[in-house]
Amino acid sequence: MDTEQYVKDILENHFELTVEKIPETQTKTPDFFVTGEEEQYLIEVKRKEANPALEEAREEAFANDEMFEISQTIDTTNILQKVISNANKQIRAHAEGDELLRVIWVHCTGVAHEAIADQLITGLYGSETIVSFGDSKQLSGNCYYFGHSQFYRYHDIDAVMVTNQNDSAILCLNNYSPRYERMKGSKLASKMTKGVRDPIVEAESGKALIVDGEVDRRNPEEVLRFLKDKYEEEKLMVMPMTHFEVHTAIPHQ
């Protein structure tokens, strides 16, 4: 099944939405015009496959009866940023007015597809992991908008759905969008029993930190000072995160 058909089936069968394929023209367009009872969407579908060299390296390890390890930093990449940038251009070229909700759907496949999803979401929110090494509040966790964020840059994007070949799904809401509240209350969001990322809700509930003031994201030390003042915690640091996997082949009996 190709990626567009995979997404169409989910939209129709799980979300109970009506999906219409937008005809391709000389000008690039989004893939789907989607309607529900109370909202309409433009959805552009992208597929991001892991580096094929990883698959080759894994097969070579298995052939030698070895385990295969993957270790990748959870940082966004220029390639992933371009995926979002191109999808946004396609939607903007077709969108008229402010009524349509604008969603990018990225399906991650291949070896280390979970790492790709993590890197993609990191770039959307400019997030970092912050930990406290003091004896007081012991703050730690994900911090939204620590660095440059694609959601901040592209206000027109209402949400990005990130799925992978294991049928995991995360709906990332853009709280900088002028349609944030509408997207938050949409059927696409409400039908997700779990897996919705909302920086505002997570920050208000204490599940995450957020940089929500004027600060130079090019200067990590300045951002840290902002967080120290906001959360009244002097001993904070950025903890670089790594995605780690171990693959092993199961012998056939």
C-alpha positions as CSV (number, residue, x, y, z in Angstrom):
1,M,0.0,0.0,0.0
2,D,1.4,3.4,-0.9
3,T,1.6,6.2,1.6
4,E,-1.3,8.3,0.3
5,Q,-3.6,5.3,0.4
6,Y,-2.5,4.4,3.9
7,V,-3.3,8.0,5.1
8,K,-6.6,8.0,3.2
9,D,-7.7,4.8,4.9
10,I,-6.9,6.1,8.3
11,L,-8.7,9.4,7.7
12,E,-11.8,7.6,6.4
13,N,-11.9,4.6,8.7
14,H,-10.6,5.9,12.0
15,F,-11.4,9.6,11.9
16,E,-14.6,9.1,9.9
17,L,-13.7,12.0,7.5
18,T,-14.5,12.4,3.9
19,V,-11.4,12.4,1.7
20,E,-11.1,13.8,-1.8
21,K,-7.9,13.6,-3.8
22,I,-6.9,16.9,-5.2
23,P,-6.0,16.6,-8.9
24,E,-2.3,17.3,-9.7
25,T,-1.5,20.3,-11.8
26,Q,1.6,22.0,-13.1
27,T,1.6,23.9,-9.8
28,K,2.2,21.7,-6.8
29,T,-0.9,21.1,-4.7
30,P,-1.6,19.4,-1.4
31,D,-2.8,15.8,-1.7
32,F,-6.2,15.8,0.0
33,F,-9.2,18.0,0.6
34,V,-10.8,16.5,3.7
35,T,-14.2,17.3,5.3
36,G,-15.9,16.5,8.5
37,E,-19.2,17.6,10.1
38,E,-17.8,21.0,11.2
39,E,-14.4,21.5,9.6
40,Q,-12.5,21.2,6.4
41,Y,-8.8,20.4,5.9
42,L,-6.0,20.6,3.4
43,I,-3.6,17.8,4.0
44,E,-0.2,17.2,2.3
45,V,1.3,13.8,2.8
46,K,5.0,13.2,2.9
47,R,7.0,10.0,3.3
48,K,10.4,10.1,5.0
49,E,12.4,6.9,4.7
50,A,15.5,6.2,6.8
51,N,18.9,6.1,5.2
52,P,18.9,2.8,3.1
53,A,22.5,2.3,4.2
54,L,21.2,1.4,7.6
55,E,19.2,-1.4,6.2
56,E,22.2,-2.7,4.3
57,A,24.4,-2.5,7.4
58,R,21.8,-4.3,9.5
59,E,21.5,-7.2,7.0
60,E,25.3,-7.5,6.9
61,A,25.4,-7.7,10.7
62,F,22.7,-10.4,10.7
63,A,24.6,-12.4,8.1
64,N,27.6,-12.4,10.4
65,D,25.4,-13.4,13.4
66,E,25.9,-10.1,15.0
67,M,23.6,-7.6,16.7
68,F,23.0,-4.3,15.0
69,E,23.1,-1.1,17.0
70,I,21.7,2.3,16.0
71,S,22.7,5.5,17.9
72,Q,21.4,8.9,16.6
73,T,21.2,12.2,18.3
74,I,17.7,13.7,18.6
75,D,18.5,16.8,16.6
76,T,16.6,18.0,13.6
77,T,18.3,17.9,10.2
78,N,18.2,20.1,7.1
79,I,16.5,17.3,5.2
80,L,13.7,17.0,7.7
81,Q,13.3,20.8,7.8
82,K,13.0,20.8,4.0
83,V,10.2,18.2,4.1
84,I,8.1,20.6,6.3
85,S,9.0,23.7,4.3
86,N,8.1,22.1,0.9
87,A,4.8,20.7,2.3
88,N,3.9,24.1,3.7
89,K,4.5,25.7,0.3
90,Q,2.2,23.2,-1.4
91,I,-0.6,23.9,1.1
92,R,-0.2,27.7,1.0
93,A,-0.4,27.7,-2.8
94,H,-3.8,26.1,-2.7
95,A,-5.3,27.6,0.5
96,E,-7.8,30.5,0.2
97,G,-9.1,32.3,3.2
98,D,-8.8,31.2,6.8
99,E,-11.5,28.6,7.0
100,L,-9.5,25.5,6.0
101,L,-7.3,23.7,8.6
102,R,-3.9,23.0,7.2
103,V,-2.2,19.8,8.2
104,I,1.0,18.1,7.1
105,W,1.2,14.3,7.5
106,V,4.7,12.7,7.6
107,H,4.9,9.0,7.5
108,C,8.3,7.6,8.7
109,T,9.6,4.3,7.4
110,G,12.7,2.1,7.3
111,V,15.3,1.2,9.9
112,A,15.4,3.9,12.7
113,H,12.0,5.3,11.7
114,E,11.4,6.2,15.3
115,A,14.5,8.3,15.4
116,I,13.3,10.1,12.3
117,A,10.0,10.9,14.0
118,D,11.8,12.2,17.1
119,Q,14.1,14.4,15.1
120,L,11.1,15.7,13.1
121,I,9.2,16.6,16.2
122,T,12.3,18.2,17.7
123,G,12.5,20.5,14.7
124,L,8.8,21.4,14.8
125,Y,9.0,22.6,18.4
126,G,12.7,23.6,18.7
127,S,12.7,21.4,21.8
128,E,15.5,20.3,24.2
129,T,15.6,18.2,27.3
130,I,16.3,20.3,30.4
131,V,17.5,18.8,33.7
132,S,18.1,20.4,37.1
133,F,21.2,19.4,39.0
134,G,20.3,21.3,42.1
135,D,18.7,20.1,45.4
136,S,15.5,22.1,45.1
137,K,12.7,21.6,42.6
138,Q,14.5,19.0,40.5
139,L,13.0,20.3,37.3
140,S,13.5,18.1,34.3
141,G,11.8,17.2,31.1
142,N,11.0,18.4,27.6
143,C,11.3,22.1,26.9
144,Y,9.4,23.6,24.0
145,Y,10.8,26.4,21.9
146,F,14.2,26.3,23.5
147,G,15.7,26.7,20.0
148,H,14.4,27.7,16.6
149,S,11.1,26.2,15.8
150,Q,9.4,25.5,12.4
151,F,6.0,26.0,14.0
152,Y,7.0,29.5,15.0
153,R,8.4,30.1,11.5
154,Y,5.4,28.7,9.7
155,H,2.3,30.0,11.4
156,D,0.2,28.8,8.6
157,I,0.7,25.1,9.6
158,D,-2.0,24.1,12.1
159,A,-0.7,20.7,12.9
160,V,1.7,17.9,11.8
161,M,0.7,14.3,12.1
162,V,3.7,12.0,12.5
163,T,3.1,8.3,11.9
164,N,5.4,5.4,11.4
165,Q,5.4,1.8,10.0
166,N,4.4,0.5,13.4
167,D,1.2,2.4,13.3
168,S,2.3,4.9,16.0
169,A,0.7,8.3,15.6
170,I,1.5,11.7,17.2
171,L,-0.5,14.8,16.3
172,C,1.6,17.9,16.9
173,L,-0.4,21.1,17.4
174,N,1.0,24.5,16.5
175,N,0.0,26.9,19.2
176,Y,1.4,29.8,17.1
177,S,-1.2,29.2,14.4
178,P,-4.2,31.6,14.2
179,R,-6.4,28.5,14.0
180,Y,-4.9,26.8,17.1
181,E,-8.1,26.6,19.1
182,R,-10.1,25.3,16.1
183,M,-7.5,22.7,15.4
184,K,-7.4,21.7,19.0
185,G,-11.2,21.1,19.0
186,S,-11.3,19.5,15.6
187,K,-12.3,15.9,14.9
188,L,-8.7,15.1,13.9
189,A,-7.5,16.0,17.4
190,S,-10.5,14.8,19.5
191,K,-10.4,11.3,17.9
192,M,-6.9,10.9,19.1
193,T,-7.3,9.2,22.5
194,K,-3.6,9.7,23.1
195,G,-0.7,11.0,21.2
196,V,-1.6,14.7,20.9
197,R,1.3,17.1,21.5
198,D,0.1,20.5,22.8
199,P,2.9,22.7,24.4
200,I,0.4,25.0,26.1
201,V,-1.5,22.1,27.8
202,E,1.7,20.3,28.8
203,A,3.3,23.4,30.2
204,E,0.2,24.4,32.2
205,S,0.0,20.9,33.7
206,G,3.7,20.8,34.6
207,K,4.5,18.0,32.2
208,A,6.9,20.2,30.2
209,L,8.8,23.5,30.2
210,I,8.2,26.2,27.7
211,V,10.2,29.3,26.5
212,D,7.4,31.7,25.9
213,G,9.1,35.1,26.0
214,E,11.4,37.3,23.9
215,V,14.8,35.7,24.0
216,D,17.6,35.1,21.4
217,R,17.3,31.4,20.5
218,R,20.7,31.6,18.9
219,N,22.2,32.0,22.4
220,P,21.5,28.9,24.5
221,E,22.9,30.6,27.6
222,E,20.4,33.4,27.3
223,V,17.6,30.9,26.9
224,L,18.8,29.0,30.0
225,R,18.8,32.3,32.0
226,F,15.2,32.9,30.8
227,L,14.2,29.4,32.1
228,K,16.1,29.9,35.4
229,D,14.2,33.1,36.1
230,K,10.8,31.8,35.0
231,Y,11.0,28.5,37.0
232,E,13.1,30.0,39.8
233,E,15.7,27.3,39.5
234,E,19.4,28.3,39.1
235,K,20.9,25.0,38.3
236,L,19.6,24.0,34.9
237,M,21.4,22.4,32.0
238,V,20.6,21.0,28.5
239,M,20.9,17.3,28.3
240,P,21.6,16.1,24.7
241,M,19.4,13.1,24.0
242,T,20.3,10.1,21.8
243,H,18.0,7.5,20.2
244,F,19.4,4.1,20.7
245,E,18.2,0.8,19.2
246,V,19.6,-2.8,19.2
247,H,18.4,-5.2,16.5
248,T,18.9,-8.9,16.6
249,A,17.9,-11.7,14.3
250,I,15.9,-14.6,15.6
251,P,17.1,-17.9,14.1
252,H,14.6,-20.0,12.2
253,Q,13.9,-23.3,13.8
